[in-house]
Amino acid sequence: MSLAGPRLDRPSAIGDEGRPRAASLWIATLVVLALTVGAGVAVGEPSLVTLLATVVGLTVAGFALTDRTGFVELFVGYGLIVSFGPAFALIVLFAPVVGPAGIAVSGLTISLFGIAMAWADVGGDETIQAVGGCALTYGSFLFSSALVAICAGLVVFGSVVLLGVIETSTAAGSLAGFAFVAIVTSLCLVVALWALPIRQFTARSRRDRVERRLERARKGLVFAIMAAFGLGAVAVVLLVVPAVEGTGGTNFLETIFLGLTSPVVVLPFVAIGLASIAASVLTVGLRLLTRRFETDTSRWIAAIAVGVAIVALGTTAAILAAVAIAVVNPTVAVSLTSLGLMAFVFFAVGPPVFLLVGFAVFVAVVAGVVPDRAGGPALAAVGLVLAAVGLAWVHPIPVFACLAGAAVVWDVSTYGLGLTAELGHLPDSRRLELFHGVLSVAVAIGAVLVAVALELVRTSVFGGFGGTGALLAIGIGAVILLFPLRG
């Protein structure tokens, strides 16, 4: 039985590797989906399965893609994990705070996550590696955010300084401002000469000549910086020694110095400096993107690139929102700004919660609480048990159904894992899997019917027992269910 679309896992032909056989896993999947739909109807949210399956499916797809070697696949994988993994973690950890229905939602989310893990054949080392990459993504997100904040501060500071330079009304201030602009522009040009591949793009026969010209340009920039510092010293002298006025009452030198900070003179220098820095950043970025790395290095670079891309998109959205506030409808702009702030808070708070959940899973695997190879089926079964606890306030029947579903999911999944270990994925074992699955489902339905009958007897004959009687009926139903399945 094949899946629609490209496979995310790569099962081996024989041996202990690979997910359970497809027929067994399909039975477990249908059981989990049916219980999720039923639980959604019971709590008044029929579309619950759509929301949970989307979040869980894209998260697990990200985990599966991080096991590949291509940069694009790794980038998309880490992007999916960082985007939907925090939502998954927030649902699992904070939904129980709402009440019993939240416990059920959390359990169903874990169950869907376990089944998706089994389909994608992720777990163990792959999950730990992906969580480590997400930690790197979160670190790059924080570092890039801090860098953007610093750059924004520099832009604001530079704008204030530039405005002060243009509006200065003294000769000393104009001379000092022009010297400052000249120094900054020269430094930007020095950086551009270092970063831009001018020599590499020159014909081999002319490279020596171009290299000599570049050396002269560097020396000229150093001389320009020294000359600008000299102008700054002259500005200090003008502050101490007042200039002598001319015969017409106007100082000729003061007029020249004031003209140095006019917009016609200053703005071209600023444009040259900004263009030099932009070209340098673009060149360095292209070099990093086109460089060949080893597999592990590509993995970590992809994780870092995701954090940088998130910050870049957020910065672009913030700039567009600022433009919208100034130009378009302010109400729409404020709404966009609020949405952007919510997204920033989500990416700032969600990843640590997801890393906490990933660390808990890692500890559970190391401690042996969650089996490494059967981690997906184990999580699916445990999630259904939690859902049974959360649905106890609705009616006993959903509780019995979730307990029976947990046993069926674990039974058919481990049976499929056993077939994978013995036969691999090549032989046709669908008939064996269907026979075992139908038998397990039949036993589960029978156990649920017996438990429901016991509940009816309790409510009609032993109504005075209350909650104790309900717990007794649930316990008897669970025992009746567990013995035939694995015994």
N, C-alpha and C positions, 0 to 999 in steps of 0.2 A: 504494500500500500504506500503510495507516494504522496508527498505534500505538493500543494500548488505553489509554484514559484521556485526560486533557487534555494537549495539547502544551505542552512547556516552551519550545520555540523558536518563532520567528515568521518563517518563511522568506518571502522576497520572491518576487514572480511572475517577474521577470527580473533579469538582471544578475549581478554577481560575488558578491552577498551570499547567505547561506543555506548550509545544510549540503548534503552530497551527496544525490543522488536516493535515494529510500527503498529501491528494489530493490537498488541497488549497496551501500548501507549495510547492508541486511539480510544480504547475502552475507558481507560483511566481519565482521559481528557473529556470525553462525553459525560462521565459521571460528575466531574468537577464543574463543567459548564452547566449541566442540568441543576445541580445543587445551588450554583451561584444565581441562576435565573430564578429558581424557586425562592431562595432567600431574599432576592430583590423584591419579588412580588409580596413576600410576607412582611417586609418592613416598609412597603409602600414606594419602592424605587425600582420599577421594572427595567429601567435602563442602566441599572448598576453594573451589570456584566460588561456593557459596552465601555464604560469609563475605566473600570478596573483592568479589563483585558487590553485596552489601548496603552495604558501606562505600563503595565507589566510586560506586554509584548515588545514594546519599543525598548524598554530597559534591557531585557534579555537579548534582544537583537544587537544592542550595543556590546554586551558582554561577548557574544559570539563573534562579532566583527573584530574585537581586540585580539582575537587569536590568529588573525591573518597577518601577512607580512607587508602588504602594500600600504603606502602612506595614506592614500585617499580612504581606503577601508578603515585604517586605524583612526584617522581623523573623524570620519563619520561615526565610528563606534564610540569613541570617547565623547563625541558631541551628544549622541543619544543617551549615554549613561549620565552625563552631567545634566542634561535637560530633563530627563524623565526619572532618573534614579532618585534624586531628592524628593520628587513627588511621591514615589513609591515608599520611601523611608518615612516621610511625614504621615502618610496614610497609616502605615503599620504602627507607628509609635504614638500618634496623637489621636487617631480615630477612637480608641477605647476611652478617651477622656469624655467623649460625648455621652456615653452610656452603654447599655447592653448592645444596642444596635451597632455602635461603633466597634465593639469587640467582634461582632459577627463580620463586619466589613473588613477589619484587620485580618481576621482568620481567612476569609475568602481571598483576600489579596495575597497572603502568603501561599495559599493553596495554588492559585493561578501561577504565581511565580515559580513554585516548585515544578509544576507541569511544564511550563515554558522552559525551565532549565533542563528538564529531561529531554525535551524535543531538540533543543539546541546543543545538547551534550556539553554543557559548561558546568564547571564546578571545580573545587579543589584548587590546584595551582593556577588555573586560568582566572578564576574569580579573584584570588589574592593578587595576581598580577594586574588585573583590571582595576581593582580598588586602589592599588599603589599608583597606577597611572592617573586615576581620578584625584588622588591627593596631590600629585604633581600639577594637574590641571587647576585645582583650586589654588595652589600656591602661585602659579603663573597668573591666575585671575586677580589675586590680591596684589601681586607685584605690579601687574599692568595697570590696575586701578590706581595704585599709589603713583605710578609714573605719569598717568594721565592727569591726576590731580596736581602733581608738581608742574607738569607742562602747562596746565590751565592757569596755575598761579604765576608761572613765568610770563604767560601771554598777558595776563592782567597787569602784572608789574611792568612789562615792556610797554604796554599801551599807555599806562600812566606816565612812565618816563618819557616816551615819545611825545605825548601831548604836552608835557612840561617843557621838553626841549623846543618844540615848535612855538609855544606861547611865551617863551622867555623874552624879557625886555631889557636885559643888560648885556653888555659886550662880553663880560667874563662868563656869564651863564651860557651865552650862545657858543662861545669858543669851547667851553667844557662839554657842552652837549654834542657839538659836532665831533669833538675828539672821541667821545664815548661811542657815537654811532660808527665812526670810522674804525675804531678798534674792534667792535663786535662784528662788523661786516668783514673785516680782514680775517678774523678768526674763523668765520663761517667759510670763507674762500679757502683757507688752509685745510679745513676739514674736507671740503669738496675735492681739492686736489689729491688728498690722500684716498678718498673713497671711490671717486669716479675712475673707471677703467680707461683712461685716455690713452695710455701707452699701449694697452692690449688691443684697442681698436685701430691702432695705427699700422700701416703696412710695415713689414719687417725691415724694408730698406730705409725707412724714414724714422725708425724708433730712436736711434741715437740722437738725431737732430731734435726730435720731440722731447726726449729726456733732458737735453740741455735747456730747451725753452722752459720746461716745467721747473727745472732747478732755478732758472733766472726768475720765474714767476714766484717761487717760494721765497727767494731772497728779497724780491720786491715787496712782497707782503710783509715780511719781517721789518723791512725798512719803513713801510707805511705804518706799521704798529708803533715803531719807535718814534716816528714823526708825530703820530697822534698823541703819544705820551708827552712829547715836547709841547704840543699845543695845549695840553692840559696844564703843563707847568706855566706856560704863558698866561693861561686863565687865572692861575693862582696869583701870579704877579700882578695882573690887572685888578684883582680883588684888594691887593695890599697897596699898590701905587695907583692912584687915580690918573686917568689919561688927561692930556692937555687938550683943551677945546680949540677948535680951529677958529679962523678969523670970522667966519659967518655964524658962529655960535653952535655949529654942529661938528662933532668929531668925525672925521673922515674914516678912521679905522673902526670906530664903533659902528658906523653904517655897514662897513664890509663884514664885520663879525656878526652883526645881526642878520645879514643876508645868508650866512652859512647855515642857519637853522630854519630857513624858510621851507615850506613843504616841497617846493620845486627842487630843492637840493637834497633834503633829507629822505624823502620818500623813495627815490631811486636806489639809494644805499640800502634802505630797509628791504626793498623788493629783491635786490641782488642777494642779500643775506638769507632771506627766507627761501628763495629759489635754490640757493646752494645747499642749505640744510635739507630741504625736501628731496633734492636729487640724491644727496648722500644717503638719506634714510631709505629711499627707494632702491638704490643700488645695493646696499647691504642686505636689505630684505630679499631681493632677487638672488643674490649670491647664496643666502641660506636656503632658499626654496629649491634652487637647482643643484645644490651639492648632494653628492651620493653619500649615504650613510649606511652603516651596518644595520641589521634587523633590530637589535635592541636599541640602538641610537635612534633609529627612525620611530620606534614605538614611543620613546620619551619625548622626542621632538613633536610628534603628533599630539601627545597629551598637552604639551606646553602651548602648541599652536591653537588648540581649542580654547584655552583660557584667554589667549590674546585676541582671538576672533570674537569671543563674547564681549570683551571690553571694547573692541573696535565697533561692533554693532551697537552697543549701548551708547558709546560716545557719539556715533553718527545720529542715533535716534534723539539724543539730548540736543544736538545742534539743530536738527530739524524742528524739534519742539520749540527751541528758542526762537527760530525764525518764524514759526507759526504764531508764537505769542506776539511777535512784533508786526506781522503782516496779516495773518489770517484771523479767523474768529478766535478770540481769547478763550472762550469756553471750551472749544474743541482742543485748543492747545493745552489748557490746564488738565483736561481729561487724559491727553496723551502723556503729559508729564507725570500724572499720578500713576498711570499704567507703567511707565518706565521706572518709577521709584519702586513699585511693587515687584517688578521683574528684578531689579537690582537687589532688593531685600531677599527675594527668593534665592537668587544665585549666591548671596552672601551667607544666608542661614541654612539653606537646604543641603549643600554639599557636606558640611560637618556632620549633620544628622545622618546622611547616607554613609559617610565614612564610619560613623559609630555603629551603624547596623552591619556594615561590612566587617568591622573588627569583631563584632559579636559572633558573626557567622564563622570567621576565621578561628576564634577561640573554641567555638563549638566543634569545628572539624578537628582541630588539634587535640581537644580533650576526648574525642570519640563520641560525643553526644550526637552529632550528625554524621552519618556514614559518608565517607568521601565519594565513593562510586555511586551510592544510592541516595545522594543528598537531595536530588530533585523530588523523587517519590516520597522521601521522608518529610520534606517540607510540605508537600501537598497533603499528606495525611495529617500532620500536626495542624496545618491550617484549618482543615475541616473539623478537627476536634475543637479548636478555638471557636470556630463558627457555631458549633453545637452549644458551647457555653453561652455565647452571645444571644442565641435564638431561644434560650430557655424561657424568656418572658413572653414569647409569642404563643407557642403551643408545643406540647411534647413531640408531635409528629416530626417537625423539622429537626428536632434534636436527634431523634432516632435515625432519621434519614442521613444526617451529617455523620453520625458515628458509623453507620453502615457504609456510607460512601468512603470514609477514611480507611476502613478495613479493606474495601474492594480495591481502592487505589493502590494501597501498599501491596496487596496480594498480587494483582495482575502486573504491577510494575516490576516487582522482584521476580516474578515468573518470567517476564520478558527479558530482564537482565540475565537470568540464568540461561535462557536460550541464546542470548548474545554471547555469553562466555563459552558455551559449548559448541554452537553452530556458526556464530557470526551473523552477518546480514545477507549473505548470498542464498542459502537454502530457503525454500518456501515452507514456512512453518505456520502459515496463517490458520490452517485448520486446527492445529493444536492450540494456538492462542485463542481462537474463537471458542473452542470447546471449554477451555479453562475459564475464559472470561464470562461466558454464559452461565457456567456453573457457579462462579463466584457471585455474579449479580443475582441469580436465583436464590442462593443461600441468604444473601443480604436482604432481598425483598421478603423472604420468609421470616427472617429475624425481626425485620421492622414490623411485619404484621403481628407477630407474637408479642412484641413490645407494645404495640398499639392496643392489642386485646387486653394485655395486663393493665394498661392505663385506663381502659374503659371499665374494667372490673374494679380498679381502685376508686375511680370517681363515682361509680354507682353503688358499690357495696361498702367500700372502706373510705368513704369521703372524709371521715374525721382525721385521717392520718396527715392530710395536708402535704406540705413540702417533703416530709420524710418519705411518704409513700411514693411521691414522684421520683425522688432520688433512687429509691429501691427498685422501681420499675425500670429506670434507665440503666441501673447497674445490671439487673437481670438480663435486659435486652442486649447489653454489650457483651456479657459473658456468653449468651446464646449465639451471638454473632461470631465471636472470635474463635471459638473451639472448632467449628467445622471447616473454617477457611484454611487454616495452616496445620490442622491436625491430621 
